[in-house]
């Protein structure tokens, strides 16, 4: 990030003096995009496009910003022009596919993403987005197949794993489930087949079975870094953090370019769970230096800071994460919790309301919102939220005690009103 900031300062000063040609203006826009300032990036790309209307790359870059800036219509317009001008590569089709998906144009999105995958079969983002389009069109077997293929190229990140698990659950409920089951006939004699089987087992919450399959895959093909990363993921889910760190160290030592940010984030989480908070935060800092706008890393670092009682630092990271992922229920829940601890109850309740609207079945969000309502004296709302949470998961002793207190307060209030 330091390099971006330095270059931004230099180019911004040169721009104020009118010293930038179209190439430098384009670079300035790309730098603003890289640090997450999409509004400024779009404005600068507008200038660059006016200077050189036939520049396809400028149109593509501006279209990419508009996708992030929630201007899907503008993104499609720019990407159409980029393709017409000859920039018809996998990245452009992938971006236009996502923009069309956001507009609800699923057939057009699928055509674009098919083209992106045809041109670049290992483009994971195109496969993940195509899976989402297929799911929206009711083609659940195809969605599962796309996620499985993406995972075979490189292990999916946590959020994509959860999405894949959701597709698998939909597949199991459908009539096509048996016919298209992703674990119908994996080749258990090959490392690749075992790896695929582990992925399916993980999606079915059979972590012990997943670990066993990965152990065998690593024995057959120890040099494949995907197997070690998936092995570490499963170990972490089983709370075997020291063992997971061993896998991650193999990844770091073997090839420092292999999914670096995700590996650093995983390493950080393991170190934090093992009590090494200083090294854990250092790993997160490095990950964010490499990718300053990585919302997942910002979110996880914010959670760590909250647990270390650094509420201001936690809030800053949670705000940054929500700039990139404004509809992430988990981050909203954590920011609501942070705000509650800072005494900002109205803002906390607003975040927890949004989180609940996005993920109505999340018991922890309901319990935390109940706690905030209790702090605000809304005893009826507190009991209602605890009761709803209990429908989704058993309440812990602390929450049971809080609900009991709220019921007592309601009873006392009722008696006083009756006098």
N, C-alpha and C positions, 0 to 999 in steps of 0.2 A: 504493500500500500504506500510505503514511503516513496517508491519510485514513481508511482502514479501522481502523488501529491506534488513532488518536485517538478515533474514534467508539466503538470497542470499549471503550476505557478509560472513557469517559464513561458509556456504558450499563451497563457492568459495575458501576461504582460506584453508579449509581442503583438497579440491581437489588439490590445488597447492602443498600440502605436500604428496599427494598420499594416503590419509587416507580414501577415500570413497569406500564402497562396491557398488555392482550393485544397491541396493535399494536406497542408498543415491544419486548415480549418476542420477537415474530416478527422484528422488525428485528435484534435481538441475535443470534438464531439464524442469520439470513441473513448477518450479518457474520462469524460463526465459520465458516460454510460458505465464504464468499468467500476467507478466508485458509487454507482447507484443513483446518480442525479439525472434521472431520465427526462425531467422537464427541460433542464438546461441543454441536455444532449439533443433533444428533438429540435429545440430552437436553433442550435448551432448547425445541425444537419439541414434545417430549412435554408439557412444561409448558403451552405455548401451546395445544395441542390439548385439554388437560384444561380450560383456562379457557374455550375456545370450540370445542366439539366439531363444530359445523356450519360451521366456517371451511374452505372448500375450498382456499384458497391455502396455508394451513398444512399441509394434507395433501399438497399437491403439492410444497412445499418439502422436507418431511420425506422424501417418497418419492424426490426427487432426491438427497438426501444418502445415503439407504440404497442407492441404485444405486451410488454412488461407494464406499460403505462395505462393499460386497460382501454386502449383505443384500437380494438380489433378491426373495425371497419377501415380506419386509416392504415393499419398494418397491411391488410389485404391489398389495398390500393397501391401502396408502395412496392410490395412484393410482386404484384402483377407486373408493374413497370420494370422491376429488376429482371424478371424472367423474359419480358419482351425485349429488353436490351441485351440479352444474352447470358445473364448470370442465372442459368437454370441448373444450379448444382443442388446437392442433397440438402445442404443447410437452408437454402431458400425455400425449397419445397416443404421441409420440416417446419419451418417457421410459419409458412402460409397455412399448412395443415392445422397447426395449433390455433392460429387466428380464426380459421373457418370453424373449428370445433367450438371456440368461444362464442361464435355467432350462431351456433346451432345448425350450421351447414354441414351435416355429418357425411353426406355422400362426397361432397367436394373435399372435406378434410381427409376422408379415407383415400381418395384418389391421390391427393398430394403426399400423404404419408407412405402410401404404397410406392410412389415414385422415389421418395427419399430413401426408403429401404432398398429398392431395386438398385439405386445408384451407389449406396453405401450400406451394405448388409450389416455392418457392425455398429451402426449409429444407434446407441442405446436409447437416446431421447425420442427418436422417431418411433421406436418399437413401443416404448412406454406410452407415448401419446396415442399411437394407433390402438393399443390395448384399451385405453380409455374411450376412444371413439367406438370401438367394437362393443364395449360394455354398454355404452349409451344407446347403441343400435340393437341391443339384445343379443349380440353374438358372443355369448360368454365363453364358449370353447375357444373361439379365436382370440379373445382377450387373454385367456390363460396361456394359450400357446405363445402369444407375443411376449408376455411377461417372463415365461420360461426361457424363451430364446434370449431375451435381454439379459437375464440372470446368467445364462451360460456364457455370455461374452464377458461379463464382469459382475460380481455379486451385487445384488440390488441394495440400495440404501434402505434404512429402516422404514421410512414412509412408503417407499415402493413395495417393500416386503409386506407391509400391512395391507396395501391395496391388492397385492397378489393374493393374500390370504382371503380377502373379501371376495375376489373373483372365484377362488376355489370353493368357498362356501356356497356361492350362488350356483356354481356348476354342480355341486353335490345335490342341491335341491331340485335341479332341473331334470327333465326326462332324458336329456343328452348326457347326463353325468356319467353313466356307466360306459356308454359308447366312447366318449371323448376323454375319459379320466386321464390326467397327465401321468399317473403312475401305472397305466395299464400294462405296459410291457417294457420297462427299462432294461437295458442290457447290463445285468448285475455283474458280468464278468469284466467289464471295462471301467476304467476310472471315470470316464465321462458319464456312463450310465449310473454309477454310484453317486456321483455328484448331483445328477438330476434327481435321483431318488431322495437324496438328502434335502434338496430344495423343496420337494413335495412334502416330505415328512415334516419339515419345519413349518410349512404352510398349514399343516394339519395339527400343529402343536405337539407333535411327537418328537420332542427334542432329543431324547435318548436314542431313538431310532435314527435321527438325522446325524447325530454325533458318531454313531457306529458306522454308518455308510461313509462318512467323511474320513474316519480313521482308515478304512479300507482303501478309499480313493487316494489318500496321501501315501499309503504304503506302495500302491501301484505306480504313482506318478508324483513323487515328492517335489518336483521342480515347478509344478503348476501353482502359481500364486493365488488363483481363485479359490483353490481348495483350502489354503491356509486362512484366507480372509473369511470364508464361510464358516470354517472351524472355529475361528475366534468369535464370530457372531453368535454361534450356538453356545459356546462356552460362557459368553457374557449373559445370555438369557438364562443359563443354568447357575448364574452367580459364581462361576469359576473364573474369577478375574485374573488371578496369577497365571493360570493355564492359558487364558486368552492372550495375555501379554507376551507369552512365549511365541505364539503364532505371529503376533504383530511385529515382534522384533525380527522374525525371519523375513517378513515383508519389507521392513525398513532396511535391513542389512543387505537384502538381495537386490532390490531395485528401488531406489528412492523416488522414482517417478511413478510407481504403481499406486494409483488412487490416493495420492499423498494426503489430501485434506481429510478424506474419510478415515484413513488409517490413523492419522494424528488425533482425530476426534475420538475414535474408539480407544486408542491408547490412553488418552486423557481421562476418559470415563472409567477405565480400569484402574488407573493410578488413584483417582479420587476415591473410588470405592475401597481401595487398599490403604487409604489414609494418607496418601502423598499429595496433598492439595497443591503445594507449591509447583511441583513438576506437572501436575494435571493442568493448572492454569497456564503454565508456560507452553505446553503443547497446544492448547486452545489459541493462545496468542500467535503462535507460529502459523497455525492453520488459517487464522483470519488475516495474517500478513500476506499469505499466498492468495486467499480469496476473501477480500474485505467485505463482500456483500453476501457471504454464505449464511443464509438465515438459520439453517439447522445448527451450525456451530455457534452463532450468536445466541440462539435459544439455550443451548446446552451450557454455554459459559455463564449465561444469566442465571440458570438454575444453580450452578455451582456457587456463584457469588451469593445468591440468596441463602443457601445452606451454610455459608461462611459468615452470615450476618452483614454482608456488604450490600445493603438494600439499594443505595444509590447506584452502585455499579450494576447490580442486577437489573434495575429499572432501565438503565441506559442500554444494556444489551437486549432486553425484551422489546424496548421501543424500536431499536434497529432491526430486530428480527421481524417485527410486525410491519415495518416499512416494506420489506420484501415479501412477506407472507401475511397480508392483512386478515385473512380468514383462517388462520391456524388456531384451532380451538385449544390445543395444548399450551401454546404461548400465551393466549389470552387468559387461560386459567392461572398460569404462573404469574403473569403481570397483575392480575386481579388479587392474587395472594400477596404479592409484594406490596401493592398499594394498600391493602388492608393492614399489613404490619406497619406501614408508614402513617397510618391513621387517615388515609384518604378513602373513606368508606364509600362515598357516592361514586367515585371513579372506579373503585374496586367492584362495586355491584354492577356497573355498566359493562365492565369487561366480562364478568362471570355470566351476566345475562346473554351476552353475545356468544360466549363459549358454549353455553347451554343450548342456544338456538342452533348452533352448528353441530353439536354432538349431544343430543338430548338424553342419550342413554348412559352418559359418563357419570358414574356414581360419585367420583371424587369431586368433580365440578359442582355437583348438587350439594355435597357436604360442605364444601368451602363457601358456597353461596349462602347456605344455611347459617354458617358461622358469622358471615358478614351481616346477615339480617338480624341475628341475635345481638351483635354489637350496636345495631341501629334501633333495637327495641321492638323489632317486628317478630314477636314470638310466634304468631300464627304462621307467618311465612317460613320461619325457621323449621317448625314442625312439619309443614307441608313438604319442604325440600328434603328433610331427612327421611320422611316416609317414602317419597318418590325414589330416593337413592337406594333405600332398602329393597325396593322392588327389583333392582338391577344387581345388587351385591350386598352381602352381609355388612352391617355397620360394625366398626371397631368399638372397643370399650369407651374410648374418649368421646366419640360421636354419640354413643348411646347415653352417656352421662349428660352431654349437652342437650340432647333432645328431652331427657327427663327434666332438666332444669327449665327448659322452655315450656313444657307442659305444666309444671308447677306455677310458673309465672302467669300462664293463661288462666289457670284455675283461680289463683289469687285475684287476678284482674276481674274475673267473672263474679267472684264473691263480693268484691268491693262495689261493682256496678249494681249488684242486687240489693245492696244496703240502702 
